[in-house]
């Protein structure tokens, strides 16, 4: 574990989508994300595997151009380097788990906590 504050800051990813680190280890990272209705995450990819779990709400996870409707209680696995994006239908809360850890997000957390 790092020396991040117990309650990590909320950090904007894109307009209408923000995230907060919950916990992490040497090979895993977990965060919660709040997505406002109508927000969009542009298509992107990363080296981490990801499990998206919808805590509440409704969104479309677009994986390699194919939309997947996800609602509260549903999950989706994304392999490494798979292009994906999001269209948020209603206010949505997501639990995201990544492996390996998201060093980029942890660095942003430390920077935000130091302000």
N, CA, C and O atoms as CSV, one atom per row, in Angstrom:
chain,resi,resn,atom,element,x,y,z
A,1,UNK,N,N,0.835,-1.194,0.000
A,1,UNK,CA,C,0.000,0.000,0.000
A,1,UNK,C,C,0.869,1.243,0.000
A,1,UNK,O,O,1.989,1.249,0.511
A,2,UNK,N,N,0.326,2.283,-0.582
A,2,UNK,CA,C,1.056,3.547,-0.585
A,2,UNK,C,C,0.642,4.381,0.622
A,2,UNK,O,O,-0.171,3.952,1.441
A,3,UNK,N,N,1.207,5.565,0.717
A,3,UNK,CA,C,0.867,6.446,1.824
A,3,UNK,C,C,-0.167,7.483,1.395
A,3,UNK,O,O,-0.051,8.658,1.743
A,4,UNK,N,N,-1.185,7.047,0.635
A,4,UNK,CA,C,-2.263,7.933,0.236
A,4,UNK,C,C,-3.138,8.230,1.442
A,4,UNK,O,O,-3.194,7.431,2.378
A,5,UNK,N,N,-3.827,9.375,1.433
A,5,UNK,CA,C,-4.735,9.667,2.534
A,5,UNK,C,C,-5.832,8.613,2.621
A,5,UNK,O,O,-6.168,7.970,1.626
A,6,UNK,N,N,-6.391,8.441,3.829
A,6,UNK,CA,C,-7.425,7.428,4.026
A,6,UNK,C,C,-8.604,7.660,3.075
A,6,UNK,O,O,-9.105,6.711,2.472
A,7,UNK,N,N,-9.042,8.894,2.939
A,7,UNK,CA,C,-10.126,9.236,2.014
A,7,UNK,C,C,-9.487,9.951,0.827
A,7,UNK,O,O,-9.126,11.123,0.928
A,8,UNK,N,N,-9.352,9.268,-0.269
A,8,UNK,CA,C,-8.700,9.842,-1.432
A,8,UNK,C,C,-9.609,10.879,-2.092
A,8,UNK,O,O,-10.830,10.810,-1.953
A,9,UNK,N,N,-9.025,11.830,-2.804
A,9,UNK,CA,C,-9.824,12.892,-3.420
A,9,UNK,C,C,-10.599,12.406,-4.642
A,9,UNK,O,O,-10.213,11.443,-5.304
A,10,UNK,N,N,-11.706,13.101,-4.920
A,10,UNK,CA,C,-12.420,12.884,-6.176
A,10,UNK,C,C,-11.655,13.629,-7.254
A,10,UNK,O,O,-11.281,14.787,-7.073
A,11,UNK,N,N,-11.424,12.957,-8.384
A,11,UNK,CA,C,-10.660,13.546,-9.487
A,11,UNK,C,C,-11.472,13.416,-10.764
A,11,UNK,O,O,-11.960,12.335,-11.096
A,12,UNK,N,N,-11.614,14.542,-11.486
A,12,UNK,CA,C,-12.322,14.531,-12.765
A,12,UNK,C,C,-11.501,13.795,-13.810
A,12,UNK,O,O,-10.302,14.031,-13.963
A,13,UNK,N,N,-12.172,12.896,-14.529
A,13,UNK,CA,C,-11.522,12.191,-15.644
A,13,UNK,C,C,-11.827,12.944,-16.929
A,13,UNK,O,O,-10.921,13.308,-17.679
A,14,UNK,N,N,-13.098,13.173,-17.173
A,14,UNK,CA,C,-13.610,13.993,-18.275
A,14,UNK,C,C,-14.824,14.718,-17.711
A,14,UNK,O,O,-15.293,14.355,-16.633
A,15,UNK,N,N,-15.356,15.736,-18.402
A,15,UNK,CA,C,-16.540,16.417,-17.864
A,15,UNK,C,C,-17.674,15.429,-17.556
A,15,UNK,O,O,-18.071,14.634,-18.407
A,16,UNK,N,N,-18.185,15.498,-16.321
A,16,UNK,CA,C,-19.297,14.654,-15.916
A,16,UNK,C,C,-18.903,13.284,-15.399
A,16,UNK,O,O,-19.769,12.516,-14.981
A,17,UNK,N,N,-17.605,12.955,-15.418
A,17,UNK,CA,C,-17.139,11.658,-14.911
A,17,UNK,C,C,-15.961,11.906,-13.974
A,17,UNK,O,O,-14.956,12.504,-14.356
A,18,UNK,N,N,-16.111,11.426,-12.727
A,18,UNK,CA,C,-15.042,11.587,-11.745
A,18,UNK,C,C,-14.821,10.266,-11.017
A,18,UNK,O,O,-15.699,9.403,-10.982
A,19,UNK,N,N,-13.634,10.127,-10.439
A,19,UNK,CA,C,-13.275,8.871,-9.793
A,19,UNK,C,C,-12.569,9.124,-8.480
A,19,UNK,O,O,-11.992,10.187,-8.249
A,20,UNK,N,N,-12.632,8.105,-7.616
A,20,UNK,CA,C,-11.920,8.150,-6.336
A,20,UNK,C,C,-11.331,6.775,-6.084
A,20,UNK,O,O,-12.039,5.771,-6.155
A,21,UNK,N,N,-10.044,6.725,-5.790
A,21,UNK,CA,C,-9.389,5.466,-5.457
A,21,UNK,C,C,-9.962,4.929,-4.154
A,21,UNK,O,O,-10.102,5.659,-3.173
A,22,UNK,N,N,-10.293,3.629,-4.159
A,22,UNK,CA,C,-10.753,2.970,-2.941
A,22,UNK,C,C,-9.560,2.316,-2.252
A,22,UNK,O,O,-9.284,2.579,-1.082
A,23,UNK,N,N,-8.852,1.455,-2.996
A,23,UNK,CA,C,-7.698,0.767,-2.433
A,23,UNK,C,C,-6.849,0.218,-3.572
A,23,UNK,O,O,-7.266,0.217,-4.730
A,24,UNK,N,N,-5.661,-0.246,-3.231
A,24,UNK,CA,C,-4.799,-0.866,-4.237
A,24,UNK,C,C,-3.730,-1.682,-3.536
A,24,UNK,O,O,-3.460,-1.503,-2.348
A,25,UNK,N,N,-3.139,-2.570,-4.290
A,25,UNK,CA,C,-1.998,-3.345,-3.832
A,25,UNK,C,C,-0.929,-3.276,-4.895
A,25,UNK,O,O,-0.949,-2.387,-5.747
A,26,UNK,N,N,-0.006,-4.195,-4.851
A,26,UNK,CA,C,1.087,-4.162,-5.820
A,26,UNK,C,C,0.631,-4.585,-7.216
A,26,UNK,O,O,1.274,-4.234,-8.206
A,27,UNK,N,N,-0.471,-5.335,-7.307
A,27,UNK,CA,C,-0.906,-5.798,-8.628
A,27,UNK,C,C,-2.382,-5.545,-8.916
A,27,UNK,O,O,-2.896,-6.002,-9.937
A,28,UNK,N,N,-3.072,-4.821,-8.029
A,28,UNK,CA,C,-4.491,-4.522,-8.245
A,28,UNK,C,C,-4.796,-3.092,-7.821
A,28,UNK,O,O,-4.110,-2.514,-6.977
A,29,UNK,N,N,-5.851,-2.532,-8.433
A,29,UNK,CA,C,-6.290,-1.174,-8.124
A,29,UNK,C,C,-7.810,-1.153,-8.212
A,29,UNK,O,O,-8.391,-1.740,-9.126
A,30,UNK,N,N,-8.461,-0.469,-7.252
A,30,UNK,CA,C,-9.918,-0.389,-7.282
A,30,UNK,C,C,-10.352,1.053,-7.042
A,30,UNK,O,O,-9.803,1.758,-6.195
A,31,UNK,N,N,-11.356,1.468,-7.817
A,31,UNK,CA,C,-11.867,2.828,-7.706
A,31,UNK,C,C,-13.376,2.823,-7.847
A,31,UNK,O,O,-13.976,1.863,-8.333
A,32,UNK,N,N,-13.971,3.917,-7.410
A,32,UNK,CA,C,-15.392,4.142,-7.644
A,32,UNK,C,C,-15.478,5.319,-8.604
A,32,UNK,O,O,-14.700,6.268,-8.502
A,33,UNK,N,N,-16.422,5.258,-9.535
A,33,UNK,CA,C,-16.611,6.348,-10.489
A,33,UNK,C,C,-18.060,6.794,-10.449
A,33,UNK,O,O,-18.978,5.979,-10.357
A,34,UNK,N,N,-18.249,8.116,-10.523
A,34,UNK,CA,C,-19.582,8.703,-10.629
A,34,UNK,C,C,-19.692,9.298,-12.023
A,34,UNK,O,O,-18.860,10.104,-12.442
A,35,UNK,N,N,-20.732,8.886,-12.729
A,35,UNK,CA,C,-20.948,9.339,-14.102
A,35,UNK,C,C,-22.292,10.058,-14.169
A,35,UNK,O,O,-23.330,9.472,-13.861
A,36,UNK,N,N,-22.272,11.309,-14.564
A,36,UNK,CA,C,-23.506,12.072,-14.707
A,36,UNK,C,C,-24.242,11.643,-15.972
A,36,UNK,O,O,-23.622,11.288,-16.974
A,37,UNK,N,N,-25.574,11.680,-15.912
A,37,UNK,CA,C,-26.392,11.367,-17.089
A,37,UNK,C,C,-25.923,12.209,-18.269
A,37,UNK,O,O,-25.707,13.413,-18.136
A,38,UNK,N,N,-25.768,11.570,-19.422
A,38,UNK,CA,C,-25.345,12.263,-20.635
A,38,UNK,C,C,-23.841,12.389,-20.812
A,38,UNK,O,O,-23.384,12.825,-21.868
A,39,UNK,N,N,-23.065,12.018,-19.805
A,39,UNK,CA,C,-21.607,12.123,-19.938
A,39,UNK,C,C,-21.079,11.010,-20.836
A,39,UNK,O,O,-21.708,9.966,-21.007
A,40,UNK,N,N,-19.905,11.269,-21.403
A,40,UNK,CA,C,-19.271,10.300,-22.308
A,40,UNK,C,C,-17.791,10.189,-21.990
A,40,UNK,O,O,-17.111,11.185,-21.744
A,41,UNK,N,N,-17.313,8.965,-22.001
A,41,UNK,CA,C,-15.881,8.700,-21.905
A,41,UNK,C,C,-15.439,8.317,-23.305
A,41,UNK,O,O,-15.910,7.314,-23.841
A,42,UNK,N,N,-14.553,9.084,-23.906
A,42,UNK,CA,C,-14.107,8.747,-25.255
A,42,UNK,C,C,-13.442,7.371,-25.299
A,42,UNK,O,O,-12.955,6.866,-24.287
A,43,UNK,N,N,-13.433,6.788,-26.472
A,43,UNK,CA,C,-12.772,5.491,-26.627
A,43,UNK,C,C,-11.311,5.609,-26.210
A,43,UNK,O,O,-10.626,6.571,-26.558
A,44,UNK,N,N,-10.851,4.622,-25.465
A,44,UNK,CA,C,-9.470,4.578,-24.981
A,44,UNK,C,C,-9.121,3.123,-24.714
A,44,UNK,O,O,-9.981,2.245,-24.784
A,45,UNK,N,N,-7.877,2.879,-24.412
A,45,UNK,CA,C,-7.435,1.541,-24.008
A,45,UNK,C,C,-6.261,1.698,-23.064
A,45,UNK,O,O,-5.614,2.745,-23.025
A,46,UNK,N,N,-5.995,0.655,-22.308
A,46,UNK,CA,C,-4.900,0.681,-21.339
A,46,UNK,C,C,-4.369,-0.735,-21.162
A,46,UNK,O,O,-5.045,-1.700,-21.516
A,47,UNK,N,N,-3.161,-0.865,-20.616
A,47,UNK,CA,C,-2.566,-2.196,-20.475
A,47,UNK,C,C,-3.202,-3.043,-19.375
A,47,UNK,O,O,-2.998,-4.256,-19.336
A,48,UNK,N,N,-3.967,-2.422,-18.485
A,48,UNK,CA,C,-4.581,-3.166,-17.393
A,48,UNK,C,C,-5.827,-3.924,-17.856
A,48,UNK,O,O,-6.562,-3.454,-18.725
A,49,UNK,N,N,-6.053,-5.099,-17.268
A,49,UNK,CA,C,-7.348,-5.749,-17.358
A,49,UNK,C,C,-8.292,-4.942,-16.469
A,49,UNK,O,O,-7.852,-4.297,-15.518
A,50,UNK,N,N,-9.583,-4.980,-16.777
A,50,UNK,CA,C,-10.535,-4.195,-16.002
A,50,UNK,C,C,-11.835,-4.965,-15.830
A,50,UNK,O,O,-12.320,-5.603,-16.765
A,51,UNK,N,N,-12.390,-4.900,-14.634
A,51,UNK,CA,C,-13.745,-5.395,-14.399
A,51,UNK,C,C,-14.587,-4.186,-14.019
A,51,UNK,O,O,-14.303,-3.489,-13.045
A,52,UNK,N,N,-15.622,-3.955,-14.805
A,52,UNK,CA,C,-16.565,-2.865,-14.586
A,52,UNK,C,C,-17.780,-3.467,-13.882
A,52,UNK,O,O,-18.392,-4.401,-14.400
A,53,UNK,N,N,-18.134,-2.942,-12.707
A,53,UNK,CA,C,-19.323,-3.420,-11.999
A,53,UNK,C,C,-20.230,-2.222,-11.736
A,53,UNK,O,O,-19.826,-1.266,-11.075
A,54,UNK,N,N,-21.440,-2.275,-12.247
A,54,UNK,CA,C,-22.386,-1.170,-12.096
A,54,UNK,C,C,-23.060,-1.297,-10.728
A,54,UNK,O,O,-23.773,-2.266,-10.468
A,55,UNK,N,N,-22.830,-0.319,-9.864
A,55,UNK,CA,C,-23.465,-0.315,-8.550
A,55,UNK,C,C,-24.902,0.177,-8.655
A,55,UNK,O,O,-25.812,-0.372,-8.034
A,56,UNK,N,N,-25.085,1.223,-9.452
A,56,UNK,CA,C,-26.430,1.747,-9.704
A,56,UNK,C,C,-26.392,2.565,-10.980
A,56,UNK,O,O,-25.357,3.122,-11.345
A,57,UNK,N,N,-27.536,2.633,-11.659
A,57,UNK,CA,C,-27.626,3.438,-12.867
A,57,UNK,C,C,-27.724,2.606,-14.125
A,57,UNK,O,O,-28.093,1.432,-14.096
A,58,UNK,N,N,-27.382,3.247,-15.233
A,58,UNK,CA,C,-27.508,2.627,-16.558
A,58,UNK,C,C,-26.543,3.335,-17.498
A,58,UNK,O,O,-26.553,4.561,-17.605
A,59,UNK,N,N,-25.716,2.560,-18.172
A,59,UNK,CA,C,-24.764,3.114,-19.134
A,59,UNK,C,C,-24.550,2.133,-20.269
A,59,UNK,O,O,-24.853,0.945,-20.157
A,60,UNK,N,N,-24.022,2.655,-21.358
A,60,UNK,CA,C,-23.596,1.807,-22.470
A,60,UNK,C,C,-22.087,1.762,-22.452
A,60,UNK,O,O,-21.425,2.797,-22.537
A,61,UNK,N,N,-21.544,0.567,-22.341
A,61,UNK,CA,C,-20.107,0.343,-22.461
A,61,UNK,C,C,-19.872,-0.084,-23.895
A,61,UNK,O,O,-20.354,-1.132,-24.325
A,62,UNK,N,N,-19.138,0.721,-24.630
A,62,UNK,CA,C,-18.911,0.446,-26.053
A,62,UNK,C,C,-17.534,-0.187,-26.190
A,62,UNK,O,O,-16.509,0.465,-25.992
A,63,UNK,N,N,-17.533,-1.470,-26.534
A,63,UNK,CA,C,-16.301,-2.259,-26.601
A,63,UNK,C,C,-16.023,-2.601,-28.054
A,63,UNK,O,O,-16.804,-3.294,-28.705
A,64,UNK,N,N,-14.896,-2.103,-28.552
A,64,UNK,CA,C,-14.514,-2.308,-29.956
A,64,UNK,C,C,-15.683,-1.970,-30.882
A,64,UNK,O,O,-15.958,-2.688,-31.842
A,65,UNK,N,N,-16.372,-0.852,-30.572
A,65,UNK,CA,C,-17.469,-0.370,-31.407
A,65,UNK,C,C,-18.824,-1.009,-31.136
A,65,UNK,O,O,-19.821,-0.590,-31.722
A,66,UNK,N,N,-18.889,-2.008,-30.269
A,66,UNK,CA,C,-20.148,-2.712,-29.983
A,66,UNK,C,C,-20.697,-2.241,-28.637
A,66,UNK,O,O,-20.021,-2.396,-27.620
A,67,UNK,N,N,-21.919,-1.663,-28.603
A,67,UNK,CA,C,-22.487,-1.203,-27.335
A,67,UNK,C,C,-23.033,-2.354,-26.490
A,67,UNK,O,O,-23.642,-3.293,-27.003
A,68,UNK,N,N,-22.797,-2.254,-25.182
A,68,UNK,CA,C,-23.313,-3.221,-24.208
A,68,UNK,C,C,-24.075,-2.425,-23.147
A,68,UNK,O,O,-23.487,-1.608,-22.439
A,69,UNK,N,N,-25.378,-2.664,-23.039
A,69,UNK,CA,C,-26.217,-2.003,-22.042
A,69,UNK,C,C,-25.931,-2.610,-20.676
A,69,UNK,O,O,-26.091,-3.817,-20.494
A,70,UNK,N,N,-25.513,-1.800,-19.717
A,70,UNK,CA,C,-25.222,-2.291,-18.373
A,70,UNK,C,C,-26.039,-1.506,-17.357
A,70,UNK,O,O,-26.117,-0.279,-17.414
A,71,UNK,N,N,-26.644,-2.235,-16.430
A,71,UNK,CA,C,-27.458,-1.638,-15.368
A,71,UNK,C,C,-26.966,-2.123,-14.012
A,71,UNK,O,O,-26.116,-3.010,-13.927
A,72,UNK,N,N,-27.508,-1.532,-12.957
A,72,UNK,CA,C,-27.117,-1.877,-11.600
A,72,UNK,C,C,-27.051,-3.382,-11.372
A,72,UNK,O,O,-27.983,-4.111,-11.712
A,73,UNK,N,N,-25.934,-3.844,-10.791
A,73,UNK,CA,C,-25.737,-5.258,-10.490
A,73,UNK,C,C,-25.033,-6.035,-11.577
A,73,UNK,O,O,-24.656,-7.187,-11.362
A,74,UNK,N,N,-24.844,-5.432,-12.747
A,74,UNK,CA,C,-24.195,-6.139,-13.857
A,74,UNK,C,C,-22.710,-5.776,-13.935
A,74,UNK,O,O,-22.294,-4.696,-13.517
A,75,UNK,N,N,-21.929,-6.703,-14.478
A,75,UNK,CA,C,-20.482,-6.520,-14.612
A,75,UNK,C,C,-20.035,-6.854,-16.024
A,75,UNK,O,O,-20.732,-7.537,-16.775
A,76,UNK,N,N,-18.838,-6.349,-16.368
A,76,UNK,CA,C,-18.262,-6.631,-17.683
A,76,UNK,C,C,-16.743,-6.697,-17.524
A,76,UNK,O,O,-16.140,-5.854,-16.860
A,77,UNK,N,N,-16.140,-7.705,-18.141
A,77,UNK,CA,C,-14.681,-7.863,-18.120
A,77,UNK,C,C,-14.084,-7.298,-19.400
A,77,UNK,O,O,-14.571,-7.573,-20.497
A,78,UNK,N,N,-13.026,-6.506,-19.252
A,78,UNK,CA,C,-12.277,-5.962,-20.389
A,78,UNK,C,C,-10.839,-6.477,-20.324
A,78,UNK,O,O,-10.155,-6.300,-19.316
A,79,UNK,N,N,-10.395,-7.103,-21.386
A,79,UNK,CA,C,-9.008,-7.561,-21.467
A,79,UNK,C,C,-8.080,-6.359,-21.696
A,79,UNK,O,O,-8.540,-5.265,-22.022
A,80,UNK,N,N,-6.801,-6.571,-21.525
A,80,UNK,CA,C,-5.794,-5.533,-21.771
A,80,UNK,C,C,-5.877,-5.029,-23.205
A,80,UNK,O,O,-6.127,-5.796,-24.135
A,81,UNK,N,N,-5.663,-3.733,-23.365
A,81,UNK,CA,C,-5.532,-3.083,-24.678
A,81,UNK,C,C,-6.791,-3.164,-25.552
A,81,UNK,O,O,-6.695,-2.992,-26.767
A,82,UNK,N,N,-7.965,-3.419,-24.967
A,82,UNK,CA,C,-9.210,-3.470,-25.740
A,82,UNK,C,C,-9.815,-2.070,-25.765
A,82,UNK,O,O,-10.070,-1.495,-24.707
A,83,UNK,N,N,-10.050,-1.507,-26.960
A,83,UNK,CA,C,-10.655,-0.174,-27.046
A,83,UNK,C,C,-12.079,-0.182,-26.484
A,83,UNK,O,O,-12.887,-1.052,-26.808
A,84,UNK,N,N,-12.366,0.815,-25.630
A,84,UNK,CA,C,-13.694,0.926,-25.035
A,84,UNK,C,C,-13.979,2.378,-24.651
A,84,UNK,O,O,-13.066,3.179,-24.450
A,85,UNK,N,N,-15.254,2.688,-24.558
A,85,UNK,CA,C,-15.720,4.006,-24.139
A,85,UNK,C,C,-17.069,3.851,-23.463
A,85,UNK,O,O,-17.590,2.742,-23.349
A,86,UNK,N,N,-17.637,4.969,-23.013
A,86,UNK,CA,C,-18.886,4.919,-22.258
A,86,UNK,C,C,-19.816,6.032,-22.700
A,86,UNK,O,O,-19.383,7.148,-22.988
A,87,UNK,N,N,-21.103,5.711,-22.750
A,87,UNK,CA,C,-22.181,6.690,-22.872
A,87,UNK,C,C,-23.086,6.469,-21.677
A,87,UNK,O,O,-23.615,5.373,-21.494
A,88,UNK,N,N,-23.271,7.504,-20.856
A,88,UNK,CA,C,-24.055,7.364,-19.629
A,88,UNK,C,C,-25.506,7.740,-19.896
A,88,UNK,O,O,-25.783,8.835,-20.385
A,89,UNK,N,N,-26.435,6.841,-19.578
A,89,UNK,CA,C,-27.859,7.049,-19.828
A,89,UNK,C,C,-28.494,7.835,-18.682
A,89,UNK,O,O,-29.167,8.837,-18.925
A,90,UNK,N,N,-28.291,7.397,-17.438
A,90,UNK,CA,C,-28.759,8.094,-16.233
A,90,UNK,C,C,-27.575,8.182,-15.274
A,90,UNK,O,O,-26.558,7.518,-15.477
A,91,UNK,N,N,-27.705,8.995,-14.237
A,91,UNK,CA,C,-26.624,9.057,-13.236
A,91,UNK,C,C,-26.255,7.626,-12.834
A,91,UNK,O,O,-27.122,6.813,-12.517
A,92,UNK,N,N,-24.958,7.339,-12.855
A,92,UNK,CA,C,-24.489,5.971,-12.667
A,92,UNK,C,C,-23.286,5.961,-11.730
A,92,UNK,O,O,-22.462,6.875,-11.752
A,93,UNK,N,N,-23.196,4.917,-10.907
A,93,UNK,CA,C,-22.029,4.708,-10.048
A,93,UNK,C,C,-21.434,3.349,-10.385
A,93,UNK,O,O,-22.144,2.346,-10.453
A,94,UNK,N,N,-20.121,3.329,-10.594
A,94,UNK,CA,C,-19.417,2.141,-11.057
A,94,UNK,C,C,-18.260,1.819,-10.117
A,94,UNK,O,O,-17.563,2.713,-9.636
A,95,UNK,N,N,-18.070,0.536,-9.865
A,95,UNK,CA,C,-16.899,0.040,-9.154
A,95,UNK,C,C,-15.992,-0.585,-10.211
A,95,UNK,O,O,-16.370,-1.562,-10.858
A,96,UNK,N,N,-14.798,-0.022,-10.384
A,96,UNK,CA,C,-13.844,-0.523,-11.378
A,96,UNK,C,C,-12.650,-1.152,-10.664
A,96,UNK,O,O,-12.089,-0.577,-9.732
A,97,UNK,N,N,-12.275,-2.340,-11.120
A,97,UNK,CA,C,-11.100,-3.031,-10.599
A,97,UNK,C,C,-10.141,-3.270,-11.756
A,97,UNK,O,O,-10.542,-3.741,-12.820
A,98,UNK,N,N,-8.876,-2.942,-11.542
A,98,UNK,CA,C,-7.848,-3.063,-12.573
A,98,UNK,C,C,-6.707,-3.944,-12.082
A,98,UNK,O,O,-6.406,-3.988,-10.889
A,99,UNK,N,N,-6.082,-4.641,-13.017
A,99,UNK,CA,C,-4.855,-5.373,-12.731
A,99,UNK,C,C,-3.974,-5.322,-13.972
A,99,UNK,O,O,-4.446,-5.641,-15.064
A,100,UNK,N,N,-2.704,-4.930,-13.839
A,100,UNK,CA,C,-2.042,-4.488,-12.618
A,100,UNK,C,C,-2.564,-3.121,-12.169
A,100,UNK,O,O,-3.472,-2.557,-12.779
A,101,UNK,N,N,-1.979,-2.606,-11.103
A,101,UNK,CA,C,-2.430,-1.356,-10.504
A,101,UNK,C,C,-2.339,-0.189,-11.488
A,101,UNK,O,O,-1.620,-0.267,-12.484
A,102,UNK,N,N,-3.070,0.894,-11.206
A,102,UNK,CA,C,-3.064,2.094,-12.046
A,102,UNK,C,C,-2.105,3.116,-11.440
A,102,UNK,O,O,-2.516,3.998,-10.686
A,103,UNK,N,N,-0.849,2.986,-11.773
A,103,UNK,CA,C,0.162,3.911,-11.245
A,103,UNK,C,C,-0.138,5.349,-11.671
A,103,UNK,O,O,0.143,6.286,-10.924
A,104,UNK,N,N,-0.704,5.529,-12.865
A,104,UNK,CA,C,-1.047,6.867,-13.343
A,104,UNK,C,C,-2.093,7.517,-12.440
A,104,UNK,O,O,-1.970,8.695,-12.105
A,105,UNK,N,N,-3.115,6.768,-12.043
A,105,UNK,CA,C,-4.152,7.307,-11.163
A,105,UNK,C,C,-3.601,7.558,-9.759
A,105,UNK,O,O,-3.954,8.555,-9.130
A,106,UNK,N,N,-2.754,6.677,-9.267
A,106,UNK,CA,C,-2.169,6.866,-7.941
A,106,UNK,C,C,-1.302,8.116,-7.899
A,106,UNK,O,O,-1.292,8.826,-6.893
A,107,UNK,N,N,-0.585,8.392,-8.962
A,107,UNK,CA,C,0.241,9.589,-9.029
A,107,UNK,C,C,-0.640,10.842,-8.992
A,107,UNK,O,O,-0.301,11.822,-8.329
A,108,UNK,N,N,-1.761,10.808,-9.697
A,108,UNK,CA,C,-2.699,11.946,-9.673
A,108,UNK,C,C,-3.306,12.129,-8.284
A,108,UNK,O,O,-3.505,13.257,-7.833
A,109,UNK,N,N,-3.600,11.024,-7.610
A,109,UNK,CA,C,-4.126,11.089,-6.241
A,109,UNK,C,C,-3.126,11.790,-5.316
A,109,UNK,O,O,-3.488,12.674,-4.540
A,110,UNK,N,N,-1.866,11.375,-5.420
A,110,UNK,CA,C,-0.841,11.977,-4.554
A,110,UNK,C,C,-0.685,13.465,-4.837
A,110,UNK,O,O,-0.521,14.266,-3.917
A,111,UNK,N,N,-0.735,13.827,-6.101
A,111,UNK,CA,C,-0.607,15.238,-6.481
A,111,UNK,C,C,-1.785,16.029,-5.926
A,111,UNK,O,O,-1.589,17.112,-5.375
A,112,UNK,N,N,-3.007,15.511,-6.060
A,112,UNK,CA,C,-4.193,16.202,-5.586
A,112,UNK,C,C,-4.212,16.288,-4.058
A,112,UNK,O,O,-4.643,17.295,-3.496
A,113,UNK,N,N,-3.745,15.236,-3.395
A,113,UNK,CA,C,-3.715,15.228,-1.923
A,113,UNK,C,C,-2.694,16.170,-1.352
A,113,UNK,O,O,-2.805,16.586,-0.199
A,114,UNK,N,N,-1.685,16.517,-2.155
A,114,UNK,CA,C,-0.619,17.391,-1.678
A,114,UNK,C,C,-1.003,18.865,-1.780
A,114,UNK,O,O,-0.311,19.727,-1.239
A,115,UNK,N,N,-2.111,19.156,-2.476
A,115,UNK,CA,C,-2.496,20.566,-2.662
A,115,UNK,C,C,-3.142,21.149,-1.443
A,115,UNK,O,O,-3.519,22.320,-1.445
